[in-house]
Amino acid sequence: MQSWIHVIEWRANTRPELTALVDDRGAAYTYAQLRAETERRAEGWAGLGAGSGDVVAVVAKNSADFLVHAFALMRAGATPAFVNWRLSPRELTEVLALVEPKAIAADAEFAGLVEAAWPGPLPRVVIGGGPVPEGWLDGAALAGLAGPVAPRPALTGDTVLALVHTSGTTGRAKAIPLRHGALMMSVADFAIEIGDQVAGSHHLQILPLFHLGGFGQCMQAILTAGTVYIHTAFNPAAVIDAIEADRIEFFTAGPSLIDMLVAEIRRRDGVDLSSLREIAYGTAPITPSSLAAAVAAFGCRFRQIYGNTESQSMISLLAPEDHQPGHPRLGSAGRVSFGWEVRIVDPDGRDLGFEEAGELLIRGEPLFSGYWRDPEATAAAFAEGGWYRTGDIGKLTADGYLYILDRAKDMIISGGENIYPAEVEAVLARHPAVADVAVLGRPDPTWGEAVHAVIIPAAGQAVPAGEIIAWCRDRLAHFKCPKSVEFTDALPRTTTGKVLKRELRAQLSGQQVQS
């Protein structure tokens, strides 16, 4: 199995004239230019001392140059670590301490965030997005520091191509190593499944590149010699404009983003979306009402993806033919994808039968082998025989459909971002007026879910909900912070003391909460 550097070389040799990347910052690269610029900037990174075994943190919004620098780092033998730019300085410090970067590449607008989180004497390179701050290097001129790069990268399918971080359910930062071969296998399988992505197909990229969903979509387009139109940030009006102007054929979004796009279409008169072939979506199932509205608005195919970063792949797919309104399997996550084994087990690890709910375990070639430098978390993640514990509660039907009944360890998904309640609870528990707390998601018409905190106040303490929210906003990325707060005298618990969040969700319906 080869690497993604070999894929870029292959495409530059076979389709050099086709446009590979275009972004809304004005950058554009053909496949020939992408290979040449990858080589040029790889020499610059080598001149900075980034090479085999080194990690370089990337803190940047979507852009063509995000990908060029990522490829250049791989070409130089280094490992890019994709970091969510929405993190607070404290969170960023934790992630950087975990990956121990040799250098940092960031957009100009995040220079202050980086310096607050990691003030030490580390090479800092601006990817784009504004003037180069004092003390930083210009990424576009990086080749002026040219150093020796091996004639061909010593990269194979098992080589780590990038790190993607997650705070996980424990509230402690973890990093997931993505492998060249696993991601190549995943996107190739998906392209075969779709069937009509060909050289020159137009793909729109609106998901964050620091997430596997966004990065993987770009890799799939490159593998099939498509053109990727990259948007710096999600804007419904800009997306609809791009579909018309750039004749977009494929894009991926979360259900909440699709709802926003449908609302934008309804505000317009005479929108031409005839170029669209398929919209893929993930992070959550789509509701029947949202699907019906989206099918009417877009008039194209829809396909649901179920997977996670640890799998480096899609575990199951709900095909377009299963998306017809009223289809009996519309609420499922589809059929298990090629290359995966799944089991549904009870708390003792015993296999369950069809239609019985239990924890979903998975095993397959693309599965990651463990968290970056974290043997304890890795050991906890796997059951005997190499089965990965997804933490999702699911069931299988006799005709091969997988249902996800509850999210992994009560994870909240808001606007496509994964939010782990344990992380938010740990921050809230440090507030002097909080005796106990549980965090869960409540339905939100715009973002799918919003973070909701249920708090038992400390004895004799009273604090406004606004102060609680402000406490979190000073310590967490804003999308993780509670949008509403509820005060209570007790939390429902099991006999072993675990908070019954299902009961809290049931109680939340119709309650008045403070925000």
matplotlib code that plots the C-alpha trace (Angstrom):
import matplotlib.pyplot as plt

x = [0.0, 1.4, 0.9, -1.1, 2.1, 2.2, -1.5, -0.6, 2.3, 0.1, -2.6, 0.0, 1.3, -2.1, -4.2, -1.8, -4.1, -7.1, -7.8, -7.3, -8.0, -9.8, -10.6, -12.5, -9.2, -8.3, -5.9, -6.1, -3.8, -3.9, -2.6, 0.7, 0.9, -0.2, 2.7, 5.2, 4.1, 4.1, 7.7, 8.7, 7.2, 8.5, 12.0, 11.1, 9.8, 12.9, 15.0, 13.1, 14.2, 10.9, 11.5, 10.9, 9.3, 8.5, 4.9, 3.8, 0.5, -1.8, -4.3, -6.1, -9.4, -10.2, -8.1, -6.2, -2.9, -4.0, -3.9, -0.7, 1.2, -0.3, 1.0, 4.4, 4.8, 4.1, 6.5, 9.2, 8.5, 6.8, 3.3, 0.8, -1.5, -4.8, -6.1, -9.6, -9.1, -12.2, -10.4, -9.7, -6.0, -6.2, -7.5, -5.0, -2.2, -3.4, -3.5, 0.0, 1.5, 0.1, 1.5, 4.8, 5.1, 8.4, 6.7, 3.3, 1.5, -1.5, -3.7, -2.6, -5.8, -4.8, -1.3, -2.5, -4.3, -1.1, 1.2, -1.1, -1.3, 2.3, 4.7, 8.0, 10.6, 9.1, 9.1, 5.8, 4.6, 1.6, -0.6, -2.7, -5.6, -3.9, -0.6, 2.3, 2.7, 6.0, 8.2, 6.3, 7.4, 5.5, 4.3, 4.1, 7.8, 8.8, 10.9, 13.5, 14.7, 15.1, 16.7, 17.3, 14.3, 14.6, 14.1, 11.0, 9.2, 9.7, 6.0, 3.8, 0.2, 1.1, 2.8, 0.9, -0.2, -1.8, -3.0, -6.6, -7.3, -10.3, -11.1, -13.0, -15.5, -13.0, -12.4, -8.7, -7.1, -6.3, -4.9, -5.9, -3.2, -4.6, -2.8, -2.2, -3.4, -6.5, -7.7, -7.0, -8.9, -11.8, -12.2, -11.7, -14.5, -16.7, -16.0, -16.9, -20.1, -21.1, -20.1, -20.2, -17.4, -15.0, -12.0, -13.1, -16.1, -16.9, -16.8, -17.7, -15.8, -17.7, -16.8, -13.7, -10.5, -9.3, -12.1, -11.7, -15.0, -13.7, -10.2, -11.4, -13.8, -10.9, -8.8, -11.6, -11.9, -8.1, -8.1, -10.7, -9.0, -11.9, -11.8, -12.4, -13.9, -13.0, -14.9, -13.1, -16.3, -19.8, -22.2, -25.5, -25.8, -22.2, -22.9, -26.0, -24.1, -21.3, -23.5, -24.9, -21.7, -19.3, -21.7, -21.1, -22.0, -21.0, -20.8, -21.0, -22.8, -24.4, -28.3, -28.3, -26.3, -28.7, -31.6, -29.9, -29.3, -33.0, -34.1, -31.7, -33.1, -36.7, -35.7, -34.6, -36.5, -35.4, -32.3, -30.5, -29.2, -29.4, -25.7, -26.0, -25.7, -25.5, -25.3, -23.7, -24.4, -23.1, -22.9, -26.6, -29.6, -31.8, -35.4, -38.2, -39.5, -36.0, -35.3, -38.5, -37.8, -34.2, -35.2, -37.8, -35.3, -32.2, -33.7, -30.6, -29.5, -28.8, -26.5, -25.9, -22.5, -22.0, -18.4, -15.9, -12.4, -11.0, -12.4, -10.8, -13.7, -17.4, -18.8, -22.1, -23.9, -27.6, -28.0, -30.0, -32.7, -33.3, -33.9, -37.3, -39.9, -41.7, -39.0, -39.0, -35.3, -34.9, -34.2, -31.3, -27.6, -27.8, -25.9, -22.5, -19.8, -17.3, -14.3, -16.1, -17.2, -19.7, -21.1, -23.8, -23.0, -24.4, -22.5, -20.8, -19.5, -22.0, -23.3, -26.9, -29.4, -31.2, -33.2, -31.6, -30.0, -26.4, -23.0, -21.6, -18.2, -16.3, -13.3, -11.7, -8.5, -8.9, -9.4, -6.8, -4.4, -4.4, -4.4, -1.2, 1.2, -1.7, -1.6, -4.1, -6.8, -5.9, -6.3, -9.7, -10.9, -10.5, -12.1, -10.5, -9.8, -9.1, -12.7, -13.1, -15.7, -17.6, -19.6, -22.7, -25.8, -27.1, -29.0, -28.9, -31.8, -32.1, -31.9, -28.6, -29.4, -27.6, -29.5, -27.7, -30.1, -28.0, -24.9, -21.4, -21.2, -23.9, -22.0, -23.7, -23.6, -24.2, -23.8, -21.6, -19.2, -18.8, -19.1, -18.4, -20.4, -17.7, -15.4, -18.0, -18.9, -15.3, -15.1, -18.5, -17.6, -14.7, -17.1, -17.4, -21.2, -21.6, -22.0, -22.9, -23.7, -24.8, -24.5, -26.7, -28.0, -31.4, -33.0, -32.2, -34.0, -30.8, -27.9, -29.5, -28.6, -27.5, -25.6, -27.7, -26.4, -28.4, -26.8, -27.1, -26.0, -23.5, -25.1, -25.9, -24.8, -26.9, -25.5, -27.2, -27.2, -25.3, -22.4, -22.2, -22.2, -19.5, -17.4, -17.4, -16.8, -13.6, -12.3, -13.8, -14.4, -17.7, -19.5, -19.0, -20.5, -24.0, -26.7, -29.1, -28.9, -31.3, -31.0, -32.2, -32.1, -31.1, -30.0, -31.6, -29.1, -28.7, -28.0, -24.3, -24.4, -24.4, -26.5, -29.5, -29.3, -32.2, -34.4, -32.9, -33.7, -37.3, -37.6, -36.2, -39.1, -41.4, -39.4, -38.5, -34.7, -32.5, -30.2]
y = [0.0, 3.4, 6.8, 9.9, 11.5, 8.8, 9.5, 13.2, 12.2, 9.7, 12.4, 14.9, 12.5, 11.3, 14.5, 17.4, 19.9, 19.3, 21.7, 20.0, 22.7, 26.0, 28.1, 31.2, 33.0, 33.1, 30.1, 27.5, 24.5, 22.1, 18.6, 19.5, 22.6, 20.7, 18.3, 21.1, 23.2, 20.1, 19.5, 23.1, 23.6, 20.2, 21.5, 24.5, 22.4, 20.3, 23.5, 24.3, 20.9, 19.1, 15.5, 11.9, 11.5, 15.2, 16.5, 19.9, 21.3, 22.8, 25.4, 26.8, 27.2, 25.5, 26.5, 25.0, 25.9, 24.0, 20.9, 21.9, 22.3, 19.0, 17.2, 19.0, 17.9, 14.3, 14.6, 15.9, 12.9, 14.8, 14.3, 17.1, 17.3, 18.8, 21.0, 22.5, 26.3, 26.8, 25.6, 27.9, 28.6, 26.2, 23.4, 24.1, 24.0, 20.5, 19.3, 20.7, 19.2, 15.8, 15.9, 17.8, 19.7, 20.6, 23.6, 25.2, 26.2, 28.5, 31.1, 34.7, 35.3, 32.5, 33.8, 35.3, 32.0, 30.0, 32.3, 32.3, 28.5, 27.8, 30.7, 28.8, 29.3, 27.2, 27.9, 29.3, 29.4, 31.4, 29.3, 32.3, 34.5, 37.8, 39.6, 37.7, 38.6, 39.6, 36.6, 34.3, 32.9, 33.3, 29.8, 30.9, 31.8, 28.8, 27.3, 30.0, 27.9, 24.9, 21.8, 18.3, 16.1, 12.4, 11.7, 9.8, 9.6, 6.4, 6.2, 3.1, 2.2, 1.7, 5.1, 7.7, 10.5, 12.8, 13.1, 14.1, 15.1, 14.3, 15.1, 11.8, 11.0, 11.4, 15.1, 14.3, 15.1, 12.1, 11.9, 9.4, 8.5, 8.2, 5.8, 6.3, 2.9, 2.9, 6.2, 5.2, 2.0, 3.9, 6.6, 4.1, 1.9, 4.9, 6.1, 2.6, 2.7, 6.1, 5.0, 8.3, 10.3, 10.7, 12.9, 16.5, 16.0, 19.1, 18.6, 21.3, 21.2, 22.8, 20.5, 21.4, 20.0, 19.3, 16.6, 13.3, 13.9, 17.0, 15.8, 12.5, 14.1, 16.0, 12.8, 11.1, 13.8, 13.7, 10.0, 10.3, 13.3, 15.6, 19.4, 20.5, 23.9, 24.7, 27.2, 28.8, 28.5, 27.4, 30.1, 28.9, 31.8, 31.2, 27.4, 27.9, 30.5, 28.0, 25.2, 27.4, 29.1, 26.2, 23.5, 21.5, 17.8, 16.3, 17.6, 16.3, 18.0, 17.3, 17.3, 20.6, 22.2, 20.7, 22.2, 25.7, 25.2, 24.2, 27.4, 29.4, 27.9, 28.7, 32.4, 32.5, 32.4, 30.2, 28.6, 26.3, 23.2, 20.9, 20.0, 18.2, 14.4, 13.4, 14.8, 12.7, 13.3, 12.1, 12.8, 11.9, 10.4, 12.8, 13.1, 12.1, 15.7, 17.1, 14.5, 15.2, 19.0, 18.4, 16.0, 18.5, 21.4, 19.8, 17.1, 14.8, 11.6, 11.4, 8.9, 8.6, 7.7, 6.1, 6.0, 7.5, 8.7, 5.6, 3.5, 5.8, 4.8, 4.4, 1.5, 1.5, 3.4, 4.1, 4.0, 6.5, 3.9, 3.7, 7.4, 7.5, 9.1, 6.4, 3.8, 1.3, 1.5, 5.3, 5.5, 3.1, 3.7, 1.4, -1.8, -2.6, -1.6, -3.8, -4.8, -4.5, -7.1, -5.9, -7.5, -6.4, -7.5, -7.4, -5.8, -9.2, -9.3, -12.0, -11.8, -10.8, -11.8, -9.8, -6.8, -7.0, -3.8, -3.8, -2.2, -2.1, -3.6, -3.4, -4.9, -4.4, -3.5, 0.3, 0.3, 2.3, 0.4, 2.8, 6.3, 8.3, 7.7, 6.6, 2.9, 3.2, 4.7, 2.2, -0.8, 0.4, 0.9, -2.7, -6.0, -9.4, -10.4, -6.8, -5.6, -1.9, -0.8, 2.0, 2.9, 3.2, 1.2, -0.5, -3.4, -5.4, -6.6, -10.0, -8.2, -6.6, -3.1, -1.4, 0.9, 3.2, 3.7, 5.9, 8.0, 7.0, 7.6, 10.3, 12.4, 15.6, 16.7, 20.4, 21.7, 18.8, 19.2, 16.3, 17.5, 15.1, 15.9, 14.6, 17.4, 20.1, 18.5, 18.6, 22.4, 23.1, 21.0, 23.4, 26.2, 26.9, 27.1, 23.7, 20.7, 18.2, 18.5, 16.5, 17.7, 16.5, 17.6, 19.2, 19.5, 22.7, 23.8, 25.3, 23.1, 19.8, 19.8, 22.4, 21.8, 21.8, 21.7, 20.3, 21.6, 20.9, 24.1, 23.9, 24.4, 28.0, 29.0, 30.7, 31.7, 33.0, 30.8, 33.5, 33.3, 29.5, 29.9, 32.7, 30.4, 27.8, 30.3, 31.3, 27.7, 25.9, 26.4, 28.3, 25.6, 23.2, 25.6, 25.3, 27.3, 26.7, 25.8, 24.1, 23.9, 20.9, 19.3, 15.8, 13.9, 10.6, 7.7, 4.0, 1.9, 2.1, 5.9, 6.5, 9.5, 8.3, 10.8, 9.1, 10.2, 13.7, 13.9, 12.8, 15.4, 18.1, 18.0, 20.9, 22.3, 25.9, 26.4, 29.5, 30.6]
z = [0.0, -1.0, 0.7, -0.2, -1.5, -4.1, -4.9, -5.6, -7.8, -9.7, -10.3, -11.3, -13.9, -15.2, -14.9, -14.5, -16.1, -13.9, -11.1, -7.7, -5.1, -5.1, -2.1, -1.2, -0.3, -3.9, -4.0, -6.8, -7.7, -10.6, -9.8, -11.4, -9.2, -6.1, -6.5, -7.2, -4.3, -2.0, -2.9, -2.6, 0.9, 2.0, 1.4, 3.5, 6.4, 6.2, 6.4, 9.6, 11.0, 10.7, 9.7, 10.6, 14.0, 14.4, 15.0, 13.6, 15.0, 12.5, 13.9, 10.9, 9.1, 5.8, 2.9, 0.0, 1.8, 4.8, 2.6, 0.8, 4.1, 5.4, 2.3, 2.6, 6.2, 5.2, 2.3, 4.7, 6.9, 9.7, 11.1, 11.0, 14.1, 13.1, 15.9, 16.4, 16.2, 18.3, 21.5, 24.4, 25.3, 28.2, 25.9, 23.2, 25.8, 26.8, 23.2, 22.4, 25.5, 24.3, 20.8, 21.7, 18.4, 16.8, 15.2, 14.8, 11.6, 12.0, 10.4, 11.2, 13.2, 15.6, 16.4, 19.7, 20.6, 19.9, 21.8, 24.8, 24.8, 24.0, 24.6, 24.3, 21.5, 18.8, 15.0, 14.0, 10.4, 9.0, 6.6, 5.6, 6.5, 7.0, 7.5, 9.0, 12.7, 14.1, 14.9, 12.5, 9.2, 5.9, 4.9, 1.2, 1.3, 3.3, 0.5, 1.1, 4.0, 1.7, 3.3, 1.9, 1.4, 0.4, -3.3, -2.4, 0.9, 2.8, 3.4, 3.4, 4.2, 7.9, 8.2, 10.4, 8.1, 10.7, 14.3, 15.1, 18.6, 20.8, 24.4, 24.7, 27.3, 30.1, 29.5, 28.9, 25.5, 23.3, 19.8, 17.1, 14.6, 11.0, 8.7, 5.0, 4.0, 6.2, 4.9, 1.3, 1.7, 3.3, 0.7, -2.2, -0.8, -0.5, -4.0, -5.3, -3.3, -4.8, -8.3, -10.3, -8.9, -11.9, -12.9, -12.9, -10.6, -8.5, -4.7, -2.1, 1.2, 4.1, 7.0, 9.1, 7.7, 11.3, 11.5, 9.7, 7.9, 6.2, 5.5, 4.3, 1.8, 0.3, 0.0, -1.7, -4.3, -4.9, -5.3, -8.0, -9.6, -8.7, -8.0, -4.4, -3.8, -0.2, 2.0, 4.9, 7.1, 6.7, 5.4, 4.0, 1.4, 0.2, -0.2, -2.3, -4.4, -4.9, -5.9, -8.7, -9.8, -9.5, -10.6, -7.4, -7.7, -4.3, -0.7, 2.9, 5.8, 9.1, 9.3, 11.1, 8.3, 5.7, 7.6, 7.3, 3.6, 3.1, 4.9, 2.6, -0.5, 0.6, 0.9, -2.7, -6.0, -8.9, -7.5, -9.9, -8.1, -11.1, -10.9, -7.6, -7.7, -4.0, -0.5, 2.1, 5.8, 9.1, 12.9, 13.3, 11.5, 9.6, 10.7, 8.3, 8.1, 7.5, 4.8, 3.0, 3.0, 1.8, -1.0, -2.2, -2.0, -3.5, -5.7, -5.4, -3.7, 0.0, 1.8, 5.5, 6.9, 10.3, 11.6, 14.0, 13.9, 15.5, 12.7, 10.1, 7.9, 7.5, 9.5, 7.8, 5.1, 4.5, 0.7, -1.3, -2.1, 1.7, 2.0, 0.4, 2.8, 4.7, 4.1, 7.0, 7.5, 7.3, 11.1, 10.8, 10.2, 7.1, 6.3, 7.6, 5.1, 3.3, 5.5, 8.9, 11.5, 14.1, 17.3, 19.7, 23.2, 26.7, 29.7, 30.2, 26.6, 25.5, 21.9, 21.5, 18.9, 16.2, 17.5, 20.9, 22.1, 23.5, 23.0, 19.5, 19.0, 15.7, 14.1, 10.7, 8.8, 8.9, 12.7, 14.6, 16.7, 19.7, 21.0, 20.6, 23.5, 25.8, 26.6, 29.4, 27.2, 24.4, 26.7, 27.9, 24.4, 23.2, 24.2, 23.8, 20.2, 18.9, 19.1, 19.6, 22.1, 20.3, 23.4, 21.2, 22.0, 18.9, 17.4, 14.3, 12.2, 10.4, 7.1, 7.9, 9.1, 12.0, 14.4, 16.8, 19.8, 22.0, 21.4, 22.5, 26.2, 26.1, 23.6, 22.4, 18.8, 18.2, 14.7, 13.7, 16.7, 19.1, 22.7, 25.6, 28.8, 31.1, 29.9, 30.5, 33.8, 35.0, 34.3, 36.0, 39.1, 39.8, 40.3, 44.1, 44.0, 42.3, 44.5, 41.6, 38.0, 34.9, 31.4, 28.5, 25.1, 24.6, 21.2, 19.3, 16.1, 14.6, 15.8, 16.4, 20.1, 22.6, 25.8, 28.9, 32.5, 35.5, 38.7, 42.4, 44.1, 47.0, 50.5, 51.0, 47.5, 44.8, 41.5, 38.3, 35.3, 33.4, 35.7, 35.3, 31.5, 31.7, 33.9, 31.2, 28.3, 30.0, 30.2, 27.2, 23.5, 23.3, 21.3, 24.3, 26.9, 28.3, 26.5, 29.4, 33.1, 35.4, 39.2, 41.2, 44.6, 43.4, 40.3, 39.5, 39.9, 39.6, 42.7, 41.8, 41.8, 38.0, 36.9, 34.9, 32.0, 30.1, 33.0, 32.9, 29.2, 29.8, 32.6, 30.4, 28.0, 28.7, 31.6, 32.0, 32.1, 32.5, 29.8]

ax = plt.figure().add_subplot(projection="3d")
ax.plot(x, y, z, "-o")
ax.set_aspect("equal")
plt.show()
